[in-house]
Amino acid sequence: MDDEFQKKLLQQLEQIENRVALLERNQHLIAAGQRRTLLRGLWRRPPMWTFEQYPPRLLSTKTFQPMPSPPANAPRIAMVTPSYNHAQYLGATIDSIVGQNYPNLYYHVQDGASIDGTLDLLKSRGDCISWRSERDTGQSNAINLGLAGVDCDIMAYLNSDDMLLPGTLAYVADYFTAHPDVDVVYGHRVFVDRDGLEVGRAVLPPYNGRVLQYADYIPQETMFWRKRVWDKIGPIDESFHYAMDWDFILRAQAAGFKFRRLPRFLACFRIHDAQKTAATYAVGVKEMGLLRRRALGFDPTQADIRRAIVSYLVLQIGFHYGYKLGVLRY
């Protein structure tokens, strides 16, 4: 092998090595870019607020903890469903509550004079539920009408398109009985579509009172509270039409009541085109701003909100993937 040929060969090998090094560097940059894109995506749409996480599938209760038995001397639970022209979903809501077979339940549907077949549905239920159909001034007013003067130990409301998961009432009653110092509880949620098919799940970290002043992460459909909370802070504020649950939560927190996130899936939140959450978002933005101002004493910027809740969102992502990988079980 002459010197000239050897020199050319070494130059070609060097060029190949440089190309390989450049390719490896580009792959590293691409991977880093993908990671940054993933993190940005998780920030913009964290799992607990991402409703449609996978294609619709049948909701299987086998993936949840076994149904508990109600405690001895089961505390009285009062639940109300505010309803207006939701006959399409109301039957499933009623069944999810009545089907719990909880031995000490008061359940009432407060309908706002629907004209879509809701009355026929309610009449067909006979004496298994209490109900009234009359004009009201909105969802908050309907909830208050349904819970006014009720004698009970535990209270809750479930919207007419959501559903309780089996065993929820017994589990909540058992927890309250075993933890007399706890005042408000909530749990993990399942997202379902208009046909009742599962499209996602939200696994939540433990309660964080500071974060709650910046963002409402508590799934309303999973929340139950002792009547002493209602008696002290008052009913739902009827001036709110979107964030009435967050207002109630913040007032309970400010009054010193004790919150607990339960380690169990408790209810399903239904996603559909006509739901109030999507239809009145502009009103919600205004109401949420008012609540943040009241809780914090100032108007936080979006940057303030992001900084305040980022640690909770990171923790939630950890809980989400821990559950998804089978490390956490609920």
C-alpha angles and dihedrals in degrees: 000000000000122000095250094054092046090051092053091047092052090049091052091048090050091051090050091049091050091051091049091049090049091049092050090049091050091049089052091050091047091050091047090049091050090051091050090048090050092049091048089050092050090049093050094043111020113190095252090060097036105095103183105050100152141002115295115277137171114281106243117197089195089083092063132076116280116273111264125221118250113261121257110272089019111215115245113260121200119198131177130193115205108209141182124167093334100124088132091067106017095086092060090047092052093046092051090058103036090042090063087078089213108177099220107040134139109194124179134177113209106197124191097222096284120199100196103085097283092124093056089049093051093047090051090060092068116193097338092097140026117236146165131189116204139126116281137175096248145299096310092051091049092053092050092047091051095049099037113127095354116156107222146120101227129034138196143148129220121197119237095253099046130081139210118233118237115279096017098122094048091046094049093046091049092050094049090048092052094043109044091170094062117091108176129031136181137165149192121312140215123216117221131181128233090280094052094254118143116250103164150349134224120209111191132207118233121290117290114189096192094053090047089066089062102036136015105232097159112110103231094207090061097047126110129171139186117258090241087071091056091044093054105039098030132236130308112308104246093203087075119078101171111018098038092123093051090049090052091047094050092048090051091048093048089051090059100252117157120245129200132186106217120220095237142082104251109171149003125246112208121221117207139143098254099047117131093235091067098034097055102034093126089057088047094055090055093047093046090052090052092050094049090050091050095046098042103029093234141056107262119214120231087258090054090051093048092050092048097051103031095095090051092049092050089050091049091052088052091051091046095054092037088059093041091053093046096249090116120043127195 
